[in-house]
């Protein structure tokens, strides 16, 4: 059927070692998946089951940053408290629903370094009023992501260091094995709520040390075995 205007193009992420691109469908995020971060946000990680929120999957929100380059991220509107959250991003390559934990890895296409940028003041205002806090998470350029490294069968990314520096100073540091819910457990749980499909991305949570960033600062995120992500707030 003809459309009233040209259909929107999906965000396309580069794939390490390939001329192909990964087209993004949906972006899911896991909240408070590292115990220390849960505590710094005022929660008890020993009692809280995983919860999820979403970011837009379009090219206005998901900003692809190629290897060796610095992506420019505009400081968002209507906030005075923009925060960084470095995260492992899991790219889904095979559809599934009610996926058993032991089969979750087979649905992974690859992994990338990502930033869950947050308008913390707006998020806090919405929380205080008992309202949805989408405006704190789902704004333009809120999800910069580096190139996707394809998964190697039998070599899933479940361990390794994750870190973020801001202007060269260490802000966040942790290890993937410190996740409260592992990647496989997260995929299994999420698939009970949504049918996962190729093109979906899952931000798997951030270590403690989140904090404010300002215009002109350069953020450099690393995860063992993956292409680093670097962005500048402009």
PyMOL commands that set and color helices and strands:
alter all, ss='L'
color gray80, all
select helices_A, chain A and resi 35-40+101-107+120-128+134-136+176-178+183-190
alter helices_A, ss='H'
color red, helices_A
select strands_A, chain A and resi 12-14+21-23+27-31+51-55+62-64+71-73+82-84+86-92+108-115+118-119+143-145+149-150+161-166+169-175+201-203+211-212+218-223+229-233
alter strands_A, ss='S'
color yellow, strands_A
deselect
rebuild
show_as cartoon
